[in-house]
Amino acid sequence: MELTIETIQALAKIMSAEKLTSLALDQGNLKIEITRENSLTFSEEPTSCEPQIKITAPQLPQDLTVQAETPKVSDSTHWKEIKSPMVGVFYQSSQPDKPPYVTKDQHFADGDTLCIIEAMKLMNEITAETAGTIMEVCVSNGQVVEFGQVLYRIVED
């Protein structure tokens, strides 16, 4: 197995799709361990949507960056979280063959549709309350989301 960012992202997507809290892969001297907190009680807010990745290998290529790059945003800018207003299934587009409404680093306007959440066989469009830029998409297409779960992290204009 070749260790690339795409491989790590694919493993993280498998975790999310299968609702796993940890995944370990051991192939000789290459060991990959991905974990994420996923324990909620009725009084807690949902935890971060990013899994923690631990990789053990004798030598990684110099040009491989395991951690996600930090977006280039000035220190005075504050990220805002867009949270799910309901329990349901998150969809990035209106149909599987259509492109997502928004993607990382994409600018959007006030009132633009960001995603759809299907709840009780009803498709609910989630629209932007302000203009901004998507800095992080925190859930996968087709993933079940909880009330208050972070869907996007944005920077407002």
Sequence and secondary structure as in RCSB ss.txt:
>XXXX:A:sequence
MELTIETIQALAKIMSAEKLTSLALDQGNLKIEITRENSLTFSEEPTSCEPQIKITAPQLPQDLTVQAETPKVSD
STHWKEIKSPMVGVFYQSSQPDKPPYVTKDQHFADGDTLCIIEAMKLMNEITAETAGTIMEVCVSNGQVVEFGQV
LYRIVED
>XXXX:A:secstr
    HHHHHHHHHHHHHHT SEEEEEETTEEEEEE      TTS    S  EEEEE S   TT   S       T
T  EEEEE SSSEEEESSSSTTS  S  TT EE TT EEEEEEETTEEEEEE SS EEEEEE S TT EE TT E
EEEEEE 
